[in-house]
Amino acid sequence: MSVLLLSFIGGIVSAVSTSAGSLIAPCFSRFEKLRQYHMSMDFALGVMLSAAAFSLIGPEIIKGEHLNWIFGGLVLGSGFIYLTHQLISRFNRSEVNSYKILLISALVFHNLPEGMGAGASLAGMSLDEAIPLQAALSIQNIAEGLLLTLLLQGLGLSLKKAVLGGIASGMVEMSGAVMAGLVLDQTLALLPFFLALAGGAMMTSVGLEFAEGMSLGRGVKITHFLSGLMVIPLTNFLIG
């Protein structure tokens, strides 16, 4: 299969898993308090960090090749998420629901580089490397799709509109995967860059969410976070 087609498939996997999380939201719609949502968020943060460390960045650094591309991707991915976070914080500082809006925006905007990583991994990695990452991203996307839908509902949207919003966020990942596929179709040399771009974005999202949570006095559910952190190692073990 062509590189572009493989990237597209990676985007479909991401979009479908995010949509699945949104579609199961009606089962959880009775929970209206924000702290209930974070059972999902803490697990998703653990999966994000696991994917970044064990699949997107770590293996490429261990190879010791293309370090300039890896560093550039890390900086660009981290900078994109940080600047987006700062911009949204500035505009929503006086809003009653500012934290919900900030979290929703962070979830949606980090989907673009994450989608790039999903598409790039399937297009350029071997299957034994790509499958654990795809599995981890899918698990994370289900949790994030659920969380995003519940947050949208908490802002006053109807359940139907909230679910549609969650599904639409999956399309952001699809677009990121297609963008990566178009570039990688010309040269696979940029694969480490796209993987690091996604990894940098995901690591920065995790760090900012922890910082934001602590500033609001919200603790982290350690068991949920550690469960997410073990997703990639466990998947590697089961597949291997």
CYANA upper distance limits for C-alpha pairs under 8 A (distance plus 0.5 A):
  1 MET  CA      5 LEU  CA      6.99
  1 MET  CA      6 LEU  CA      7.16
  2 SER  CA      6 LEU  CA      6.80
  2 SER  CA    185 ASP  CA      8.18
  3 VAL  CA      7 SER  CA      6.68
  3 VAL  CA    123 ALA  CA      5.57
  3 VAL  CA    124 GLY  CA      7.94
  3 VAL  CA    181 GLY  CA      6.74
  3 VAL  CA    184 LEU  CA      7.26
  3 VAL  CA    185 ASP  CA      5.87
  4 LEU  CA      8 PHE  CA      6.63
  4 LEU  CA    123 ALA  CA      7.79
  4 LEU  CA    178 VAL  CA      7.63
  4 LEU  CA    181 GLY  CA      4.96
  4 LEU  CA    182 LEU  CA      6.51
  4 LEU  CA    184 LEU  CA      7.89
  4 LEU  CA    185 ASP  CA      6.23
  5 LEU  CA      9 ILE  CA      6.72
  5 LEU  CA    123 ALA  CA      8.48
  5 LEU  CA    181 GLY  CA      8.08
  6 LEU  CA     10 GLY  CA      6.79
  6 LEU  CA    119 GLY  CA      7.43
  6 LEU  CA    122 LEU  CA      6.42
  6 LEU  CA    123 ALA  CA      5.44
  6 LEU  CA    181 GLY  CA      8.21
  7 SER  CA     11 GLY  CA      6.78
  7 SER  CA    118 ALA  CA      7.91
  7 SER  CA    119 GLY  CA      4.31
  7 SER  CA    120 ALA  CA      6.38
  7 SER  CA    121 SER  CA      8.31
  7 SER  CA    122 LEU  CA      6.57
  7 SER  CA    123 ALA  CA      5.74
  7 SER  CA    177 ALA  CA      6.08
  7 SER  CA    178 VAL  CA      6.68
  7 SER  CA    180 ALA  CA      7.62
  7 SER  CA    181 GLY  CA      5.49
  8 PHE  CA     12 ILE  CA      6.73
  8 PHE  CA    119 GLY  CA      6.86
  8 PHE  CA    174 MET  CA      7.72
  8 PHE  CA    177 ALA  CA      6.58
  8 PHE  CA    178 VAL  CA      6.10
  8 PHE  CA    181 GLY  CA      7.51
  9 ILE  CA     13 VAL  CA      6.75
  9 ILE  CA    119 GLY  CA      7.71
  9 ILE  CA    122 LEU  CA      8.41
 10 GLY  CA     14 SER  CA      6.87
 10 GLY  CA    115 GLY  CA      8.39
 10 GLY  CA    118 ALA  CA      5.91
 10 GLY  CA    119 GLY  CA      4.98
 10 GLY  CA    120 ALA  CA      8.35
 10 GLY  CA    121 SER  CA      8.41
 10 GLY  CA    122 LEU  CA      6.45
 10 GLY  CA    123 ALA  CA      8.48
 10 GLY  CA    134 GLN  CA      8.10
 10 GLY  CA    174 MET  CA      8.44
 10 GLY  CA    177 ALA  CA      7.18
 11 GLY  CA     15 ALA  CA      6.59
 11 GLY  CA    115 GLY  CA      6.65
 11 GLY  CA    118 ALA  CA      6.98
 11 GLY  CA    119 GLY  CA      6.11
 11 GLY  CA    173 GLU  CA      6.61
 11 GLY  CA    174 MET  CA      4.69
 11 GLY  CA    175 SER  CA      7.84
 11 GLY  CA    176 GLY  CA      7.97
 11 GLY  CA    177 ALA  CA      5.42
 11 GLY  CA    178 VAL  CA      7.48
 12 ILE  CA     16 VAL  CA      6.41
 12 ILE  CA    174 MET  CA      6.68
 13 VAL  CA     17 SER  CA      6.61
 13 VAL  CA    134 GLN  CA      8.24
 13 VAL  CA    138 SER  CA      7.55
 14 SER  CA     18 THR  CA      6.68
 14 SER  CA    115 GLY  CA      7.46
 14 SER  CA    118 ALA  CA      7.68
 14 SER  CA    137 LEU  CA      7.62
 14 SER  CA    138 SER  CA      6.52
 14 SER  CA    141 ASN  CA      7.33
 14 SER  CA    170 GLY  CA      7.12
 14 SER  CA    173 GLU  CA      6.88
 14 SER  CA    174 MET  CA      7.40
 15 ALA  CA     19 SER  CA      6.59
 15 ALA  CA    167 ILE  CA      7.89
 15 ALA  CA    169 SER  CA      8.37
 15 ALA  CA    170 GLY  CA      4.58
 15 ALA  CA    171 MET  CA      6.29
 15 ALA  CA    173 GLU  CA      6.75
 15 ALA  CA    174 MET  CA      6.46
 16 VAL  CA     20 ALA  CA      6.56
 16 VAL  CA    170 GLY  CA      7.62
 17 SER  CA     21 GLY  CA      6.95
 17 SER  CA    138 SER  CA      5.77
 17 SER  CA    139 ILE  CA      7.87
 17 SER  CA    141 ASN  CA      6.13
 17 SER  CA    142 ILE  CA      5.80
 17 SER  CA    145 GLY  CA      8.34
 17 SER  CA    170 GLY  CA      8.45
 18 THR  CA     22 SER  CA      7.01
 18 THR  CA    138 SER  CA      7.86
 18 THR  CA    141 ASN  CA      5.12
 18 THR  CA    142 ILE  CA      5.46
 18 THR  CA    143 ALA  CA      8.30
 18 THR  CA    144 GLU  CA      7.32
 18 THR  CA    145 GLY  CA      5.15
 18 THR  CA    146 LEU  CA      8.32
 18 THR  CA    166 GLY  CA      7.64
 18 THR  CA    167 ILE  CA      7.04
 18 THR  CA    169 SER  CA      8.06
 18 THR  CA    170 GLY  CA      5.86
 19 SER  CA     23 LEU  CA      6.60
 19 SER  CA    142 ILE  CA      7.82
 19 SER  CA    145 GLY  CA      6.76
 19 SER  CA    166 GLY  CA      6.91
 19 SER  CA    167 ILE  CA      5.05
 19 SER  CA    170 GLY  CA      6.83
 20 ALA  CA     24 ILE  CA      6.91
 20 ALA  CA    142 ILE  CA      6.48
 20 ALA  CA    145 GLY  CA      7.68
 21 GLY  CA     25 ALA  CA      7.11
 21 GLY  CA    141 ASN  CA      7.48
 21 GLY  CA    142 ILE  CA      4.47
 21 GLY  CA    143 ALA  CA      6.47
 21 GLY  CA    144 GLU  CA      7.41
 21 GLY  CA    145 GLY  CA      4.85
 21 GLY  CA    146 LEU  CA      4.87
 21 GLY  CA    147 LEU  CA      8.43
 22 SER  CA    142 ILE  CA      7.92
 22 SER  CA    145 GLY  CA      5.24
 22 SER  CA    146 LEU  CA      5.21
 22 SER  CA    147 LEU  CA      8.41
 22 SER  CA    148 LEU  CA      8.02
 22 SER  CA    149 THR  CA      6.13
 22 SER  CA    163 VAL  CA      5.71
 22 SER  CA    164 LEU  CA      8.31
 22 SER  CA    166 GLY  CA      5.84
 22 SER  CA    167 ILE  CA      6.85
 23 LEU  CA    146 LEU  CA      8.11
 23 LEU  CA    163 VAL  CA      6.78
 24 ILE  CA     28 PHE  CA      7.91
 24 ILE  CA    146 LEU  CA      7.34
 25 ALA  CA     29 SER  CA      6.53
 25 ALA  CA    146 LEU  CA      5.88
 25 ALA  CA    149 THR  CA      7.01
 25 ALA  CA    150 LEU  CA      7.13
 25 ALA  CA    163 VAL  CA      7.79
 26 PRO  CA    159 LEU  CA      7.68
 28 PHE  CA    150 LEU  CA      8.42
 29 SER  CA    150 LEU  CA      7.25
 29 SER  CA    159 LEU  CA      8.36
 31 PHE  CA     36 GLN  CA      7.05
 31 PHE  CA     37 TYR  CA      8.46
 32 GLU  CA     36 GLN  CA      7.99
 32 GLU  CA    150 LEU  CA      8.45
 32 GLU  CA    154 GLY  CA      6.98
 33 LYS  CA     37 TYR  CA      7.78
 34 LEU  CA     38 HIS  CA      7.50
 34 LEU  CA    151 LEU  CA      8.20
 35 ARG  CA     39 MET  CA      7.93
 37 TYR  CA     41 MET  CA      7.11
 37 TYR  CA    147 LEU  CA      6.40
 37 TYR  CA    150 LEU  CA      7.68
 37 TYR  CA    151 LEU  CA      8.19
 38 HIS  CA     42 ASP  CA      6.26
 38 HIS  CA    147 LEU  CA      8.25
 39 MET  CA     43 PHE  CA      7.20
 39 MET  CA    221 LYS  CA      7.61
 39 MET  CA    224 HIS  CA      7.28
 40 SER  CA     44 ALA  CA      6.75
 40 SER  CA    143 ALA  CA      5.96
 40 SER  CA    144 GLU  CA      7.68
 40 SER  CA    146 LEU  CA      8.19
 40 SER  CA    147 LEU  CA      6.83
 40 SER  CA    224 HIS  CA      8.42
 41 MET  CA     45 LEU  CA      6.61
 41 MET  CA    143 ALA  CA      7.45
 41 MET  CA    144 GLU  CA      7.34
 41 MET  CA    147 LEU  CA      7.25
 42 ASP  CA     46 GLY  CA      6.88
 42 ASP  CA    220 VAL  CA      7.07
 42 ASP  CA    221 LYS  CA      6.81
 42 ASP  CA    222 ILE  CA      8.36
 42 ASP  CA    224 HIS  CA      6.22
 42 ASP  CA    225 PHE  CA      5.48
 42 ASP  CA    228 GLY  CA      8.34
 43 PHE  CA     47 VAL  CA      6.90
 43 PHE  CA    140 GLN  CA      8.23
 43 PHE  CA    143 ALA  CA      8.09
 43 PHE  CA    224 HIS  CA      5.19
 43 PHE  CA    225 PHE  CA      5.16
 43 PHE  CA    226 LEU  CA      7.97
 43 PHE  CA    227 SER  CA      7.02
 43 PHE  CA    228 GLY  CA      5.24
 43 PHE  CA    229 LEU  CA      8.34
 44 ALA  CA     48 MET  CA      6.64
 44 ALA  CA    139 ILE  CA      8.47
 44 ALA  CA    140 GLN  CA      5.45
 44 ALA  CA    141 ASN  CA      8.22
 44 ALA  CA    143 ALA  CA      6.48
 44 ALA  CA    144 GLU  CA      7.05
 44 ALA  CA    225 PHE  CA      7.98
 44 ALA  CA    228 GLY  CA      6.75
 45 LEU  CA     49 LEU  CA      6.77
 45 LEU  CA    206 VAL  CA      6.16
 45 LEU  CA    225 PHE  CA      7.06
 45 LEU  CA    228 GLY  CA      7.52
 46 GLY  CA     50 SER  CA      6.59
 46 GLY  CA    224 HIS  CA      8.13
 46 GLY  CA    225 PHE  CA      5.11
 46 GLY  CA    226 LEU  CA      6.68
 46 GLY  CA    227 SER  CA      7.49
 46 GLY  CA    228 GLY  CA      4.58
 46 GLY  CA    229 LEU  CA      4.76
 46 GLY  CA    230 MET  CA      8.30
 47 VAL  CA     51 ALA  CA      6.53
 47 VAL  CA    136 ALA  CA      7.01
 47 VAL  CA    137 LEU  CA      7.98
 47 VAL  CA    139 ILE  CA      8.37
 47 VAL  CA    140 GLN  CA      6.44
 47 VAL  CA    225 PHE  CA      8.31
 47 VAL  CA    228 GLY  CA      4.75
 47 VAL  CA    229 LEU  CA      5.62
 47 VAL  CA    230 MET  CA      7.96
 47 VAL  CA    231 VAL  CA      6.71
 47 VAL  CA    232 ILE  CA      8.09
 48 MET  CA     52 ALA  CA      6.65
 48 MET  CA    137 LEU  CA      8.05
 48 MET  CA    140 GLN  CA      7.51
 48 MET  CA    202 MET  CA      6.35
 48 MET  CA    203 MET  CA      7.56
 48 MET  CA    206 VAL  CA      7.83
 48 MET  CA    228 GLY  CA      8.32
 48 MET  CA    229 LEU  CA      8.25
 49 LEU  CA     53 ALA  CA      6.52
 49 LEU  CA    202 MET  CA      7.35
 49 LEU  CA    203 MET  CA      6.38
 49 LEU  CA    206 VAL  CA      7.54
 49 LEU  CA    229 LEU  CA      7.03
 50 SER  CA     54 PHE  CA      6.28
 50 SER  CA     55 SER  CA      8.19
 50 SER  CA    228 GLY  CA      7.71
 50 SER  CA    229 LEU  CA      5.34
 50 SER  CA    230 MET  CA      7.32
 50 SER  CA    231 VAL  CA      7.33
 50 SER  CA    232 ILE  CA      6.45
 51 ALA  CA     55 SER  CA      5.75
 51 ALA  CA     56 LEU  CA      6.73
 51 ALA  CA    133 LEU  CA      6.83
 51 ALA  CA    136 ALA  CA      7.17
 51 ALA  CA    137 LEU  CA      7.83
 51 ALA  CA    199 GLY  CA      8.05
 51 ALA  CA    232 ILE  CA      6.76
 52 ALA  CA     56 LEU  CA      5.30
 52 ALA  CA     57 ILE  CA      6.22
 52 ALA  CA     58 GLY  CA      7.91
 52 ALA  CA    198 ALA  CA      8.10
 52 ALA  CA    199 GLY  CA      4.97
 52 ALA  CA    200 GLY  CA      7.97
 52 ALA  CA    202 MET  CA      7.20
 52 ALA  CA    203 MET  CA      7.17
 53 ALA  CA     57 ILE  CA      6.10
 53 ALA  CA     58 GLY  CA      5.63
 53 ALA  CA    199 GLY  CA      8.03
 54 PHE  CA     58 GLY  CA      5.85
 54 PHE  CA     59 PRO  CA      7.17
 54 PHE  CA    232 ILE  CA      7.24
 54 PHE  CA    233 PRO  CA      8.05
 55 SER  CA     59 PRO  CA      6.63
 55 SER  CA    129 GLU  CA      7.96
 55 SER  CA    133 LEU  CA      6.78
 55 SER  CA    232 ILE  CA      8.19
 56 LEU  CA     60 GLU  CA      7.74
 56 LEU  CA    117 GLY  CA      8.08
 56 LEU  CA    195 LEU  CA      5.53
 56 LEU  CA    196 ALA  CA      6.53
 56 LEU  CA    198 ALA  CA      7.80
 56 LEU  CA    199 GLY  CA      6.06
 57 ILE  CA     61 ILE  CA      6.75
 57 ILE  CA     70 ILE  CA      8.10
 57 ILE  CA    195 LEU  CA      7.18
 57 ILE  CA    196 ALA  CA      6.00
 57 ILE  CA    199 GLY  CA      6.62
 58 GLY  CA     62 ILE  CA      6.69
 59 PRO  CA     63 LYS  CA      6.85
 60 GLU  CA     64 GLY  CA      7.31
 60 GLU  CA     65 GLU  CA      7.58
 60 GLU  CA     70 ILE  CA      8.18
 60 GLU  CA    192 PRO  CA      7.17
 61 ILE  CA     65 GLU  CA      7.54
 61 ILE  CA     67 LEU  CA      7.34
 61 ILE  CA     70 ILE  CA      8.14
 66 HIS  CA     70 ILE  CA      6.86
 66 HIS  CA    192 PRO  CA      7.48
 67 LEU  CA     71 PHE  CA      6.50
 68 ASN  CA     72 GLY  CA      6.52
 69 TRP  CA     73 GLY  CA      6.55
 69 TRP  CA    190 LEU  CA      7.85
 69 TRP  CA    192 PRO  CA      6.87
 69 TRP  CA    193 PHE  CA      5.40
 70 ILE  CA     74 LEU  CA      6.67
 70 ILE  CA    192 PRO  CA      6.20
 70 ILE  CA    193 PHE  CA      5.61
 70 ILE  CA    195 LEU  CA      8.36
 70 ILE  CA    196 ALA  CA      5.80
 70 ILE  CA    197 LEU  CA      8.27
 71 PHE  CA     75 VAL  CA      6.70
 71 PHE  CA    193 PHE  CA      8.43
 71 PHE  CA    196 ALA  CA      7.88
 72 GLY  CA     76 LEU  CA      6.58
 72 GLY  CA    193 PHE  CA      7.42
 72 GLY  CA    196 ALA  CA      8.42
 72 GLY  CA    197 LEU  CA      8.32
 73 GLY  CA     77 GLY  CA      6.38
 73 GLY  CA    192 PRO  CA      8.39
 73 GLY  CA    193 PHE  CA      5.30
 73 GLY  CA    194 PHE  CA      6.89
 73 GLY  CA    195 LEU  CA      8.02
 73 GLY  CA    196 ALA  CA      5.26
 73 GLY  CA    197 LEU  CA      4.56
 73 GLY  CA    198 ALA  CA      8.27
 73 GLY  CA    200 GLY  CA      7.51
 74 LEU  CA     78 SER  CA      6.44
 74 LEU  CA    193 PHE  CA      8.42
 74 LEU  CA    196 ALA  CA      5.58
 74 LEU  CA    197 LEU  CA      5.63
 74 LEU  CA    198 ALA  CA      8.28
 74 LEU  CA    199 GLY  CA      7.25
 74 LEU  CA    200 GLY  CA      4.86
 74 LEU  CA    201 ALA  CA      7.92
 75 VAL  CA     79 GLY  CA      6.33
 75 VAL  CA    197 LEU  CA      8.08
 75 VAL  CA    200 GLY  CA      7.29
 76 LEU  CA     80 PHE  CA      6.49
 76 LEU  CA    197 LEU  CA      6.85
 76 LEU  CA    200 GLY  CA      8.04
 77 GLY  CA     81 ILE  CA      6.98
 77 GLY  CA    113 PRO  CA      7.45
 77 GLY  CA    196 ALA  CA      8.01
 77 GLY  CA    197 LEU  CA      4.95
 77 GLY  CA    198 ALA  CA      6.72
 77 GLY  CA    199 GLY  CA      7.83
 77 GLY  CA    200 GLY  CA      5.29
 77 GLY  CA    201 ALA  CA      4.88
 78 SER  CA     82 TYR  CA      6.57
 78 SER  CA    197 LEU  CA      8.09
 78 SER  CA    200 GLY  CA      5.26
 78 SER  CA    201 ALA  CA      5.22
 78 SER  CA    202 MET  CA      8.36
 78 SER  CA    203 MET  CA      8.00
 78 SER  CA    204 THR  CA      5.95
 79 GLY  CA     83 LEU  CA      6.40
 79 GLY  CA    201 ALA  CA      8.31
 80 PHE  CA     84 THR  CA      6.59
 80 PHE  CA    201 ALA  CA      7.67
 81 ILE  CA     85 HIS  CA      6.50
 81 ILE  CA    106 ALA  CA      7.98
 81 ILE  CA    109 PHE  CA      7.84
 81 ILE  CA    110 HIS  CA      7.02
 81 ILE  CA    201 ALA  CA      6.29
 81 ILE  CA    204 THR  CA      7.18
 81 ILE  CA    205 SER  CA      7.17
 82 TYR  CA     86 GLN  CA      6.70
 82 TYR  CA    204 THR  CA      7.51
 82 TYR  CA    205 SER  CA      8.41
 82 TYR  CA    208 LEU  CA      8.39
 83 LEU  CA     87 LEU  CA      6.56
 84 THR  CA     88 ILE  CA      6.67
 84 THR  CA    106 ALA  CA      8.17
 84 THR  CA    109 PHE  CA      8.19
 85 HIS  CA     89 SER  CA      6.55
 85 HIS  CA    102 LEU  CA      7.74
 85 HIS  CA    105 SER  CA      8.44
 85 HIS  CA    106 ALA  CA      7.11
 86 GLN  CA     90 ARG  CA      6.68
 87 LEU  CA     91 PHE  CA      7.04
 88 ILE  CA     92 ASN  CA      6.64
 88 ILE  CA    102 LEU  CA      6.78
 88 ILE  CA    105 SER  CA      7.97
 89 SER  CA     93 ARG  CA      6.16
 89 SER  CA     98 SER  CA      8.12
 89 SER  CA    102 LEU  CA      6.97
 92 ASN  CA     98 SER  CA      5.66
 92 ASN  CA    101 ILE  CA      8.02
 92 ASN  CA    102 LEU  CA      8.06
 93 ARG  CA     98 SER  CA      6.63
 94 SER  CA     98 SER  CA      7.62
 97 ASN  CA    101 ILE  CA      6.76
 97 ASN  CA    155 LEU  CA      7.85
 98 SER  CA    102 LEU  CA      6.45
 99 TYR  CA    103 LEU  CA      6.57
100 LYS  CA    104 ILE  CA      6.59
100 LYS  CA    151 LEU  CA      6.96
100 LYS  CA    155 LEU  CA      8.19
101 ILE  CA    105 SER  CA      6.58
102 LEU  CA    106 ALA  CA      6.61
103 LEU  CA    107 LEU  CA      6.64
103 LEU  CA    209 GLU  CA      8.41
104 ILE  CA    108 VAL  CA      6.77
104 ILE  CA    148 LEU  CA      6.59
104 ILE  CA    151 LEU  CA      7.52
104 ILE  CA    152 LEU  CA      8.13
105 SER  CA    109 PHE  CA      6.49
106 ALA  CA    110 HIS  CA      6.49
106 ALA  CA    205 SER  CA      7.69
107 LEU  CA    111 ASN  CA      7.06
107 LEU  CA    144 GLU  CA      7.81
107 LEU  CA    148 LEU  CA      7.77
108 VAL  CA    112 LEU  CA      8.17
108 VAL  CA    169 SER  CA      6.22
108 VAL  CA    172 VAL  CA      7.86
110 HIS  CA    114 GLU  CA      6.66
110 HIS  CA    201 ALA  CA      6.80
110 HIS  CA    202 MET  CA      7.45
110 HIS  CA    205 SER  CA      7.83
111 ASN  CA    115 GLY  CA      6.25
111 ASN  CA    169 SER  CA      7.84
111 ASN  CA    170 GLY  CA      8.03
111 ASN  CA    172 VAL  CA      6.49
111 ASN  CA    173 GLU  CA      5.53
111 ASN  CA    176 GLY  CA      8.15
112 LEU  CA    116 MET  CA      6.92
112 LEU  CA    172 VAL  CA      6.11
112 LEU  CA    173 GLU  CA      5.64
112 LEU  CA    175 SER  CA      7.60
112 LEU  CA    176 GLY  CA      5.29
112 LEU  CA    177 ALA  CA      8.47
113 PRO  CA    117 GLY  CA      6.79
113 PRO  CA    173 GLU  CA      8.13
113 PRO  CA    176 GLY  CA      6.67
113 PRO  CA    194 PHE  CA      8.33
113 PRO  CA    197 LEU  CA      6.81
113 PRO  CA    198 ALA  CA      5.24
113 PRO  CA    201 ALA  CA      7.11
114 GLU  CA    118 ALA  CA      6.75
114 GLU  CA    173 GLU  CA      7.05
114 GLU  CA    176 GLY  CA      7.81
114 GLU  CA    198 ALA  CA      5.32
114 GLU  CA    199 GLY  CA      8.19
114 GLU  CA    201 ALA  CA      7.87
114 GLU  CA    202 MET  CA      7.70
115 GLY  CA    119 GLY  CA      6.64
115 GLY  CA    172 VAL  CA      7.85
115 GLY  CA    173 GLU  CA      4.47
115 GLY  CA    174 MET  CA      6.53
115 GLY  CA    175 SER  CA      7.66
115 GLY  CA    176 GLY  CA      5.07
115 GLY  CA    177 ALA  CA      5.24
115 GLY  CA    198 ALA  CA      8.22
116 MET  CA    120 ALA  CA      6.41
116 MET  CA    173 GLU  CA      7.71
116 MET  CA    176 GLY  CA      5.00
116 MET  CA    177 ALA  CA      4.81
116 MET  CA    178 VAL  CA      7.94
116 MET  CA    179 MET  CA      7.38
116 MET  CA    180 ALA  CA      5.68
116 MET  CA    181 GLY  CA      8.49
116 MET  CA    194 PHE  CA      6.85
116 MET  CA    195 LEU  CA      8.11
116 MET  CA    198 ALA  CA      7.13
117 GLY  CA    121 SER  CA      6.37
117 GLY  CA    177 ALA  CA      7.58
117 GLY  CA    180 ALA  CA      8.30
117 GLY  CA    194 PHE  CA      6.30
117 GLY  CA    195 LEU  CA      5.48
117 GLY  CA    196 ALA  CA      8.46
117 GLY  CA    197 LEU  CA      7.86
117 GLY  CA    198 ALA  CA      5.60
117 GLY  CA    199 GLY  CA      8.23
118 ALA  CA    122 LEU  CA      7.02
118 ALA  CA    133 LEU  CA      8.35
118 ALA  CA    134 GLN  CA      7.19
118 ALA  CA    137 LEU  CA      8.09
118 ALA  CA    177 ALA  CA      6.85
119 GLY  CA    123 ALA  CA      6.68
119 GLY  CA    176 GLY  CA      8.13
119 GLY  CA    177 ALA  CA      4.78
119 GLY  CA    178 VAL  CA      7.55
119 GLY  CA    180 ALA  CA      6.95
119 GLY  CA    181 GLY  CA      7.01
120 ALA  CA    124 GLY  CA      6.36
120 ALA  CA    125 MET  CA      8.26
120 ALA  CA    177 ALA  CA      7.40
120 ALA  CA    180 ALA  CA      6.52
120 ALA  CA    181 GLY  CA      7.08
120 ALA  CA    184 LEU  CA      7.93
120 ALA  CA    191 LEU  CA      6.79
120 ALA  CA    194 PHE  CA      7.08
120 ALA  CA    195 LEU  CA      7.34
121 SER  CA    125 MET  CA      5.69
121 SER  CA    130 ALA  CA      6.14
121 SER  CA    133 LEU  CA      8.31
121 SER  CA    191 LEU  CA      8.23
121 SER  CA    195 LEU  CA      7.54
122 LEU  CA    126 SER  CA      8.21
122 LEU  CA    127 LEU  CA      7.93
122 LEU  CA    130 ALA  CA      6.03
122 LEU  CA    131 ILE  CA      8.38
122 LEU  CA    134 GLN  CA      8.33
123 ALA  CA    181 GLY  CA      7.88
123 ALA  CA    184 LEU  CA      8.43
124 GLY  CA    188 LEU  CA      7.25
124 GLY  CA    191 LEU  CA      7.01
125 MET  CA    129 GLU  CA      6.60
125 MET  CA    130 ALA  CA      6.16
126 SER  CA    130 ALA  CA      6.53
127 LEU  CA    131 ILE  CA      6.18
128 ASP  CA    132 PRO  CA      7.69
128 ASP  CA    239 ILE  CA      8.18
129 GLU  CA    133 LEU  CA      7.46
130 ALA  CA    134 GLN  CA      6.56
131 ILE  CA    135 ALA  CA      6.55
132 PRO  CA    136 ALA  CA      6.61
132 PRO  CA    232 ILE  CA      6.64
132 PRO  CA    235 THR  CA      6.02
132 PRO  CA    236 ASN  CA      6.44
132 PRO  CA    239 ILE  CA      8.23
133 LEU  CA    137 LEU  CA      6.56
133 LEU  CA    232 ILE  CA      7.34
134 GLN  CA    138 SER  CA      6.52
135 ALA  CA    139 ILE  CA      6.74
135 ALA  CA    235 THR  CA      8.20
136 ALA  CA    140 GLN  CA      6.66
136 ALA  CA    231 VAL  CA      6.65
136 ALA  CA    232 ILE  CA      6.63
136 ALA  CA    235 THR  CA      8.35
137 LEU  CA    141 ASN  CA      6.40
138 SER  CA    142 ILE  CA      6.73
139 ILE  CA    143 ALA  CA      7.08
140 GLN  CA    144 GLU  CA      6.62
141 ASN  CA    145 GLY  CA      6.27
142 ILE  CA    146 LEU  CA      6.69
143 ALA  CA    147 LEU  CA      6.65
144 GLU  CA    148 LEU  CA      6.40
145 GLY  CA    149 THR  CA      6.68
145 GLY  CA    166 GLY  CA      6.04
145 GLY  CA    167 ILE  CA      7.96
145 GLY  CA    169 SER  CA      8.44
145 GLY  CA    170 GLY  CA      8.46
146 LEU  CA    150 LEU  CA      6.78
146 LEU  CA    166 GLY  CA      8.10
147 LEU  CA    151 LEU  CA      6.64
148 LEU  CA    152 LEU  CA      6.67
148 LEU  CA    166 GLY  CA      6.46
149 THR  CA    153 GLN  CA      6.69
149 THR  CA    159 LEU  CA      8.49
149 THR  CA    162 ALA  CA      5.51
149 THR  CA    163 VAL  CA      5.97
149 THR  CA    165 GLY  CA      7.34
149 THR  CA    166 GLY  CA      5.75
150 LEU  CA    154 GLY  CA      6.57
150 LEU  CA    162 ALA  CA      7.72
151 LEU  CA    155 LEU  CA      6.95
152 LEU  CA    156 GLY  CA      7.45
152 LEU  CA    157 LEU  CA      6.49
152 LEU  CA    162 ALA  CA      5.76
152 LEU  CA    165 GLY  CA      8.14
153 GLN  CA    157 LEU  CA      5.26
153 GLN  CA    158 SER  CA      6.59
153 GLN  CA    159 LEU  CA      6.48
153 GLN  CA    162 ALA  CA      5.98
157 LEU  CA    161 LYS  CA      6.58
157 LEU  CA    162 ALA  CA      6.36
158 SER  CA    162 ALA  CA      6.59
159 LEU  CA    163 VAL  CA      6.62
160 LYS  CA    164 LEU  CA      6.78
161 LYS  CA    165 GLY  CA      6.59
162 ALA  CA    166 GLY  CA      6.82
163 VAL  CA    167 ILE  CA      6.79
164 LEU  CA    168 ALA  CA      6.59
165 GLY  CA    169 SER  CA      6.88
166 GLY  CA    170 GLY  CA      7.36
167 ILE  CA    171 MET  CA      7.46
168 ALA  CA    172 VAL  CA      7.50
169 SER  CA    173 GLU  CA      7.59
170 GLY  CA    174 MET  CA      6.96
171 MET  CA    175 SER  CA      6.70
172 VAL  CA    176 GLY  CA      6.85
173 GLU  CA    177 ALA  CA      6.75
174 MET  CA    178 VAL  CA      6.81
175 SER  CA    179 MET  CA      6.67
176 GLY  CA    180 ALA  CA      6.77
177 ALA  CA    181 GLY  CA      6.60
178 VAL  CA    182 LEU  CA      6.66
179 MET  CA    183 VAL  CA      7.10
180 ALA  CA    184 LEU  CA      6.52
180 ALA  CA    194 PHE  CA      7.67
181 GLY  CA    185 ASP  CA      6.26
182 LEU  CA    186 GLN  CA      7.57
183 VAL  CA    187 THR  CA      7.18
183 VAL  CA    190 LEU  CA      8.46
184 LEU  CA    188 LEU  CA      5.41
184 LEU  CA    189 ALA  CA      8.13
184 LEU  CA    190 LEU  CA      7.14
184 LEU  CA    191 LEU  CA      7.45
190 LEU  CA    194 PHE  CA      7.02
191 LEU  CA    195 LEU  CA      6.75
192 PRO  CA    196 ALA  CA      6.52
193 PHE  CA    197 LEU  CA      6.45
194 PHE  CA    198 ALA  CA      6.77
195 LEU  CA    199 GLY  CA      6.65
196 ALA  CA    200 GLY  CA      6.35
197 LEU  CA    201 ALA  CA      6.75
198 ALA  CA    202 MET  CA      6.63
199 GLY  CA    203 MET  CA      6.56
200 GLY  CA    204 THR  CA      6.57
201 ALA  CA    205 SER  CA      6.60
202 MET  CA    206 VAL  CA      6.77
203 MET  CA    207 GLY  CA      6.78
204 THR  CA    208 LEU  CA      6.54
205 SER  CA    209 GLU  CA      6.54
206 VAL  CA    210 PHE  CA      6.73
207 GLY  CA    211 ALA  CA      6.70
208 LEU  CA    212 GLU  CA      6.46
209 GLU  CA    213 GLY  CA      6.45
210 PHE  CA    214 MET  CA      6.65
210 PHE  CA    220 VAL  CA      8.28
211 ALA  CA    215 SER  CA      6.72
212 GLU  CA    216 LEU  CA      6.95
213 GLY  CA    217 GLY  CA      6.76
213 GLY  CA    218 ARG  CA      5.41
213 GLY  CA    219 GLY  CA      7.34
213 GLY  CA    220 VAL  CA      8.46
214 MET  CA    218 ARG  CA      5.91
214 MET  CA    219 GLY  CA      7.01
220 VAL  CA    225 PHE  CA      7.95
221 LYS  CA    225 PHE  CA      6.73
222 ILE  CA    226 LEU  CA      6.44
223 THR  CA    227 SER  CA      6.52
224 HIS  CA    228 GLY  CA      6.87
225 PHE  CA    229 LEU  CA      6.71
226 LEU  CA    230 MET  CA      6.83
227 SER  CA    231 VAL  CA      7.38
230 MET  CA    234 LEU  CA      6.37
231 VAL  CA    235 THR  CA      6.48
232 ILE  CA    236 ASN  CA      6.53
233 PRO  CA    237 PHE  CA      6.65
234 LEU  CA    238 LEU  CA      6.69
235 THR  CA    239 ILE  CA      6.57
236 ASN  CA    240 GLY  CA      6.27
